[in-house]
Amino acid sequence: MADSARTHDLVVFGATGFVGRLLAEYLAGHAPPGTRIALAGRSRARLEEVRSALPAAARDWDLIEADSGDPASLRAMAESTRVVATTVGPYARYGLPVVEACARAGTHYADLTGEVLFVRDAIARTDAVAKDTGARIVHSCGYDSIPSDLGVLILARRAQADGAGGLCDVRLVANLRGGFSGGTIDSMRVQLEEMVGDRSLRRVLGDPFSLSPDRDAEPDTRQPSDAGPPARLPDGRWTAPFVMASINTRIVRRSNALQGWAYGRGLSYGEVMGAGRGPVGAITAAGVTGGLLGALAAMAFPPTRALLDRFLPAPGDGPSEEARRNGWFTSALEAGTEDGRRYRAVVAGQGDPGYAATAVMLGESALSLALDGDRLPDAAGSLTPATAMGEVLVERLRAAGHTYEVTAL
């Protein structure tokens, strides 16, 4: 479908949800003048309420009634715009019809999913169609998984520029201050529900190359566990499992494979969460590990899940404005290369990583897809942030105040 026939550059689907409102607010303050933006959701009245609370730049934005359960409304939405940015989750429950509508319409798509099973299903259903129509389908355009995906990209590009060969061993240590929304917890719950009682899905989640475009072609390089015990790094820092590692590591490995293993066929990539130093760090690491395993176990079974739901935020809820403003994230990646050199990348930003910082990441991803077409990598189909937007998105995020830097060690 020709761009000249589209009345919008960008549609925010799910604009009445917690993260959707944050995304709309970010775009109202940062989209270039003249960018044609629309807000989409099930209720026009609620969309009008959201638009009325936005800065003046959004007063003329169009409103679109669309529902994940109404294919005709999704088709009309997708055909009206160059890009759909969706925050409607859990994606396993509501996302596939949106991806399919965008793929068929040749409309670029960006989401915030951290759901491995959803991404795998979306690849199977839409990759070939999107390649034919020219659509870029880009999953995980928030804190899941942009710092990881773009962090490894800039490491690999620096090593290549220095003639250091491919990356062999990369580890990310995540440090952050932030909270969880009801939507994030609901996505975790749905994925666990799918997995319980189905060994085949458990095997998919346990496969480090489960999102590979060609599983049989992947090298047999051993990959770190996503859920190992607390560990002490050589510099004395303690680490615990990182709840987002299961999606982030698979997105990075998919990026590597989609680029012909440009990062290195011997790439070993893992992620952990920093817990501090000394006895306090050890206690924190043990507490985080035990708490994470306990929460996942409780969410996997109906009786304990019902009890846990009494204390967890409901979908549509999230951290306060003050908490979002005071949050931050820093992802430190250290890498070894084929010739023995070592590099360190730092990706960082202000604001709660899952909300304030994620609104920046998804907003700039959507703007890049809508406005930077001539500068983006020549690619279509089911992509990743690194393969769909690459260093163009790195530039945008730097301009938005995020840190992306690499140094030789």
C-alpha positions as CSV (number, residue, x, y, z in Angstrom):
1,M,0.0,0.0,0.0
2,A,1.5,3.4,-1.0
3,D,2.4,5.8,1.7
4,S,0.5,8.5,-0.1
5,A,-2.7,6.7,0.6
6,R,-2.1,6.7,4.4
7,T,-3.6,9.5,6.5
8,H,-1.3,9.0,9.5
9,D,2.4,8.6,10.1
10,L,2.0,6.9,13.4
11,V,-0.9,5.4,15.4
12,V,-0.6,4.6,19.2
13,F,-2.8,1.6,19.8
14,G,-3.7,1.2,23.4
15,A,-3.5,4.9,24.1
16,T,-5.9,4.6,27.1
17,G,-3.7,2.2,29.0
18,F,-1.1,3.1,31.5
19,V,1.9,2.9,29.2
20,G,-0.1,4.0,26.1
21,R,-0.8,7.3,27.9
22,L,2.9,7.7,28.7
23,L,3.8,7.1,25.1
24,A,1.2,9.5,23.8
25,E,2.5,12.2,26.2
26,Y,6.1,11.6,25.1
27,L,5.2,11.9,21.4
28,A,3.2,15.1,22.1
29,G,6.3,16.6,23.5
30,H,8.9,15.2,21.1
31,A,7.5,14.3,17.7
32,P,8.6,16.8,15.0
33,P,5.9,19.4,14.0
34,G,3.7,18.1,11.3
35,T,4.0,14.4,12.3
36,R,0.5,12.9,11.7
37,I,-0.3,11.0,14.9
38,A,-3.5,9.3,15.9
39,L,-4.7,7.6,19.2
40,A,-6.4,4.3,18.9
41,G,-8.4,2.1,21.4
42,R,-11.7,0.5,22.0
43,S,-13.5,3.5,23.5
44,R,-13.7,6.9,21.8
45,A,-14.8,8.6,25.0
46,R,-11.7,7.4,26.8
47,L,-9.5,8.4,23.9
48,E,-11.0,11.9,24.0
49,E,-10.2,12.0,27.7
50,V,-6.6,11.0,27.1
51,R,-6.2,13.5,24.2
52,S,-7.6,16.3,26.3
53,A,-5.0,15.8,29.0
54,L,-2.1,15.9,26.5
55,P,0.0,19.0,25.6
56,A,-1.5,21.4,23.0
57,A,0.4,19.7,20.1
58,A,-1.9,16.7,20.4
59,R,-5.2,18.6,20.3
60,D,-5.7,17.9,16.6
61,W,-4.7,14.2,16.7
62,D,-7.2,11.9,15.2
63,L,-9.0,9.2,17.3
64,I,-9.5,5.7,15.9
65,E,-11.8,3.1,17.4
66,A,-10.1,-0.3,17.1
67,D,-10.4,-3.5,19.0
68,S,-8.1,-6.6,18.9
69,G,-11.2,-8.7,18.6
70,D,-12.5,-6.8,15.6
71,P,-10.4,-7.7,12.5
72,A,-12.1,-5.1,10.3
73,S,-11.2,-2.3,12.7
74,L,-7.6,-3.5,12.9
75,R,-7.3,-3.6,9.1
76,A,-8.7,-0.1,8.8
77,M,-6.3,1.1,11.5
78,A,-3.2,-0.5,9.9
79,E,-4.1,0.7,6.4
80,S,-4.5,4.3,7.6
81,T,-0.9,4.6,8.9
82,R,2.8,4.0,8.2
83,V,3.4,2.7,11.8
84,V,1.4,1.1,14.6
85,A,3.0,1.3,18.0
86,T,1.0,-1.0,20.3
87,T,1.0,-1.2,24.1
88,V,-2.0,-3.6,24.2
89,G,-1.0,-6.7,26.2
90,P,-0.7,-9.4,27.2
91,Y,0.5,-9.8,23.7
92,A,-0.2,-13.5,23.6
93,R,-3.8,-12.8,24.3
94,Y,-4.3,-9.6,22.2
95,G,-1.3,-9.1,20.0
96,L,-1.4,-11.6,17.1
97,P,-4.3,-10.0,15.2
98,V,-2.6,-6.6,15.3
99,V,0.7,-8.0,14.0
100,E,-1.1,-9.8,11.2
101,A,-3.1,-6.7,10.2
102,C,0.1,-4.7,10.0
103,A,2.0,-7.4,8.1
104,R,-0.7,-7.7,5.5
105,A,-1.0,-3.9,5.1
106,G,2.7,-3.3,4.7
107,T,2.6,-1.2,7.9
108,H,5.5,-1.1,10.2
109,Y,4.9,-2.3,13.8
110,A,6.5,-1.8,17.2
111,D,5.6,-3.3,20.6
112,L,6.8,-3.7,24.1
113,T,6.5,-7.5,24.5
114,G,8.7,-9.5,26.8
115,E,6.8,-12.7,25.9
116,V,9.1,-15.3,24.1
117,L,6.2,-17.5,23.1
118,F,4.2,-14.6,21.5
119,V,7.3,-13.5,19.5
120,R,7.8,-17.0,18.3
121,D,4.2,-17.3,17.2
122,A,4.3,-13.9,15.5
123,I,7.4,-14.8,13.6
124,A,5.8,-18.0,12.3
125,R,2.6,-16.3,11.3
126,T,3.8,-13.0,9.8
127,D,7.5,-13.1,8.8
128,A,6.9,-14.2,5.2
129,V,4.0,-11.9,4.7
130,A,5.8,-8.9,6.1
131,K,8.8,-9.6,3.8
132,D,6.4,-9.6,0.8
133,T,4.7,-6.3,1.8
134,G,7.8,-4.5,3.1
135,A,6.6,-4.2,6.7
136,R,9.1,-4.0,9.5
137,I,7.7,-6.0,12.4
138,V,9.7,-5.0,15.5
139,H,9.1,-6.6,18.9
140,S,10.5,-5.6,22.3
141,C,11.1,-1.9,21.7
142,G,11.2,-0.9,25.4
143,Y,13.4,-1.8,28.3
144,D,12.7,-5.2,27.0
145,S,15.0,-5.4,24.9
146,I,16.5,-2.2,23.5
147,P,19.4,-1.7,26.0
148,S,20.5,-5.3,25.4
149,D,20.0,-5.4,21.7
150,L,21.6,-2.0,20.8
151,G,24.3,-2.4,23.5
152,V,25.6,-5.6,21.8
153,L,25.2,-3.9,18.4
154,I,27.5,-1.0,19.3
155,L,30.0,-3.4,20.9
156,A,30.2,-5.5,17.7
157,R,30.5,-2.4,15.5
158,R,33.4,-1.0,17.6
159,A,35.2,-4.4,17.6
160,Q,34.8,-4.7,13.8
161,A,36.0,-1.1,13.3
162,D,39.1,-2.0,15.4
163,G,39.8,-5.2,13.5
164,A,39.3,-7.2,16.7
165,G,37.1,-9.9,15.2
166,G,33.8,-11.2,16.4
167,L,32.5,-11.1,19.9
168,C,33.0,-14.3,21.9
169,D,31.9,-13.6,25.5
170,V,29.4,-10.9,26.4
171,R,27.8,-10.4,29.8
172,L,25.4,-7.7,30.7
173,V,25.0,-6.5,34.3
174,A,21.7,-4.6,34.9
175,N,21.2,-2.1,37.6
176,L,18.0,-0.2,38.0
177,R,15.4,1.6,40.1
178,G,11.9,1.0,39.0
179,G,8.6,-0.7,39.5
180,F,6.2,-3.2,37.8
181,S,2.8,-2.4,36.4
182,G,-0.2,-4.6,36.4
183,G,0.2,-5.0,32.6
184,T,3.7,-6.4,33.0
185,I,2.6,-8.8,35.6
186,D,-0.4,-9.9,33.5
187,S,2.0,-10.7,30.6
188,M,4.1,-12.9,32.9
189,R,1.0,-14.6,34.2
190,V,-0.3,-15.4,30.7
191,Q,3.0,-16.9,29.6
192,L,3.3,-19.0,32.7
193,E,-0.3,-20.3,32.2
194,E,0.6,-21.3,28.6
195,M,3.7,-23.1,29.8
196,V,2.2,-25.1,32.7
197,G,1.4,-28.6,31.6
198,D,2.9,-28.3,28.1
199,R,6.4,-29.7,27.9
200,S,6.9,-28.5,24.3
201,L,6.4,-24.9,25.4
202,R,8.8,-25.4,28.3
203,R,11.4,-26.7,25.9
204,V,10.9,-23.6,23.7
205,L,11.4,-21.3,26.6
206,G,14.5,-23.2,27.7
207,D,16.1,-23.1,24.2
208,P,18.5,-20.2,24.1
209,F,18.0,-20.0,20.3
210,S,14.2,-20.3,20.4
211,L,13.8,-17.1,18.3
212,S,16.4,-18.0,15.7
213,P,15.4,-17.6,12.1
214,D,17.1,-21.0,11.4
215,R,17.6,-23.1,14.5
216,D,19.5,-25.9,12.8
217,A,22.1,-23.4,11.5
218,E,22.9,-22.0,14.9
219,P,26.4,-22.8,16.3
220,D,26.7,-25.1,19.3
221,T,28.3,-22.4,21.4
222,R,27.3,-22.9,25.0
223,Q,25.1,-20.1,26.4
224,P,24.8,-19.0,30.0
225,S,21.7,-19.9,32.0
226,D,19.0,-17.2,32.4
227,A,18.2,-18.4,36.0
228,G,21.5,-19.4,37.7
229,P,22.2,-19.0,41.4
230,P,23.7,-15.9,43.0
231,A,27.3,-15.3,41.8
232,R,30.2,-13.2,42.7
233,L,32.0,-11.4,39.9
234,P,35.9,-11.1,39.9
235,D,35.6,-7.4,41.0
236,G,33.6,-8.4,44.1
237,R,30.1,-7.5,42.9
238,W,27.3,-10.0,43.6
239,T,24.7,-10.8,41.0
240,A,21.3,-12.4,40.8
241,P,19.1,-13.6,37.9
242,F,17.7,-10.8,35.8
243,V,14.0,-11.3,35.2
244,M,14.2,-9.9,31.6
245,A,17.1,-12.1,30.5
246,S,14.9,-14.8,29.0
247,I,13.6,-12.4,26.3
248,N,16.6,-10.1,26.0
249,T,19.1,-12.8,25.3
250,R,17.0,-14.4,22.6
251,I,16.4,-11.1,20.9
252,V,20.2,-10.5,20.8
253,R,20.8,-13.9,19.4
254,R,18.1,-13.4,16.8
255,S,19.8,-10.1,15.8
256,N,23.1,-11.9,15.4
257,A,21.6,-14.6,13.2
258,L,19.5,-12.2,11.1
259,Q,22.7,-10.4,10.2
260,G,24.5,-13.6,9.2
261,W,26.1,-14.0,12.6
262,A,27.9,-10.6,12.1
263,Y,28.6,-10.4,15.9
264,G,30.4,-13.7,15.7
265,R,29.4,-17.4,15.5
266,G,31.1,-18.0,18.8
267,L,29.0,-15.4,20.6
268,S,28.1,-16.4,24.1
269,Y,25.7,-13.9,25.7
270,G,24.2,-13.7,29.2
271,E,22.5,-11.2,31.5
272,V,22.4,-10.9,35.3
273,M,21.3,-8.2,37.8
274,G,23.7,-6.3,40.0
275,A,23.1,-6.7,43.7
276,G,26.0,-4.8,45.3
277,R,29.2,-5.8,47.1
278,G,30.2,-7.4,50.3
279,P,27.8,-9.2,52.8
280,V,24.9,-6.8,51.9
281,G,25.4,-7.7,48.2
282,A,25.4,-11.4,48.9
283,I,22.2,-11.2,51.0
284,T,20.5,-9.0,48.4
285,A,21.4,-11.5,45.6
286,A,20.1,-14.4,47.6
287,G,16.9,-12.5,48.4
288,V,16.3,-11.5,44.8
289,T,16.9,-15.0,43.6
290,G,14.6,-16.6,46.1
291,G,11.9,-13.9,45.6
292,L,11.9,-14.3,41.9
293,L,11.7,-18.1,41.9
294,G,9.0,-18.0,44.5
295,A,6.9,-15.4,42.6
296,L,7.2,-17.3,39.4
297,A,6.2,-20.6,41.1
298,A,3.2,-18.9,42.8
299,M,2.0,-17.3,39.6
300,A,2.2,-20.7,37.7
301,F,-0.6,-22.3,39.8
302,P,-4.2,-21.1,40.2
303,P,-4.6,-21.4,44.0
304,T,-1.4,-19.5,44.8
305,R,-1.9,-17.1,41.9
306,A,-5.2,-16.0,43.2
307,L,-3.7,-15.3,46.6
308,L,-0.8,-13.4,45.0
309,D,-3.2,-11.3,42.8
310,R,-4.6,-9.7,46.0
311,F,-1.3,-7.9,46.5
312,L,-0.1,-7.2,43.0
313,P,-1.1,-4.2,40.9
314,A,-4.0,-4.8,38.5
315,P,-3.7,-4.1,34.7
316,G,-3.8,-0.4,34.0
317,D,-2.0,0.4,37.2
318,G,1.7,1.5,37.6
319,P,4.2,3.5,39.5
320,S,3.4,7.1,40.6
321,E,4.7,10.1,38.6
322,E,7.3,10.7,41.3
323,A,8.5,7.1,41.2
324,R,8.7,7.2,37.4
325,R,10.7,10.4,37.5
326,N,13.1,9.1,40.1
327,G,13.8,5.8,38.4
328,W,16.9,5.0,36.3
329,F,18.7,2.2,34.6
330,T,22.3,1.3,33.8
331,S,23.3,-1.7,31.7
332,A,27.0,-2.5,31.7
333,L,28.2,-4.9,29.0
334,E,31.7,-6.4,28.9
335,A,32.8,-8.3,25.9
336,G,35.8,-10.4,24.8
337,T,36.7,-10.7,21.1
338,E,38.2,-13.3,18.9
339,D,41.7,-11.7,19.0
340,G,41.6,-11.4,22.8
341,R,40.7,-7.7,23.2
342,R,38.1,-6.6,25.6
343,Y,35.5,-3.8,25.4
344,R,32.9,-2.3,27.7
345,A,29.6,-0.7,26.7
346,V,27.3,1.4,28.9
347,V,23.7,1.9,28.1
348,A,21.8,4.2,30.6
349,G,18.9,6.5,31.0
350,Q,16.9,8.4,33.5
351,G,13.3,7.6,34.5
352,D,11.7,4.3,35.6
353,P,13.0,1.9,33.1
354,G,9.7,0.1,32.5
355,Y,7.7,3.3,32.1
356,A,9.4,6.7,31.7
357,A,12.5,5.3,29.9
358,T,10.4,2.8,28.0
359,A,8.1,5.6,26.6
360,V,11.3,7.2,25.2
361,M,12.5,4.0,23.7
362,L,9.2,3.0,22.1
363,G,8.5,6.6,21.1
364,E,11.8,7.0,19.3
365,S,11.5,3.5,17.7
366,A,8.1,4.5,16.3
367,L,9.3,7.8,15.0
368,S,12.3,6.2,13.5
369,L,10.1,3.7,11.6
370,A,7.8,6.5,10.5
371,L,10.3,9.2,9.5
372,D,13.7,7.6,8.9
373,G,12.9,5.1,6.2
374,D,15.7,6.3,3.8
375,R,18.4,5.8,6.6
376,L,17.2,2.5,8.0
377,P,18.7,-0.9,7.2
378,D,17.3,-2.5,4.1
379,A,15.2,-5.1,5.8
380,A,11.6,-6.3,6.2
381,G,9.9,-9.1,8.0
382,S,10.0,-10.0,11.7
383,L,13.0,-8.0,12.9
384,T,14.6,-6.8,16.1
385,P,15.4,-3.2,17.1
386,A,19.1,-3.7,16.0
387,T,18.2,-5.2,12.6
388,A,15.2,-2.9,11.9
389,M,16.7,0.5,13.0
390,G,20.2,-0.1,14.2
391,E,22.5,2.8,14.7
392,V,19.8,5.3,13.5
393,L,17.9,4.4,16.7
394,V,21.0,4.7,18.8
395,E,21.4,8.2,17.5
396,R,17.9,9.1,18.3
397,L,18.1,7.7,21.8
398,R,21.4,9.6,22.5
399,A,19.6,12.8,21.3
400,A,16.8,12.0,23.7
401,G,19.3,11.9,26.7
402,H,20.1,8.2,26.9
403,T,23.8,7.0,27.1
404,Y,25.3,4.6,24.5
405,E,29.1,4.4,24.7
406,V,31.8,1.9,24.2
407,T,35.4,1.9,25.5
408,A,38.3,-0.4,25.0
409,L,39.6,-2.0,28.2
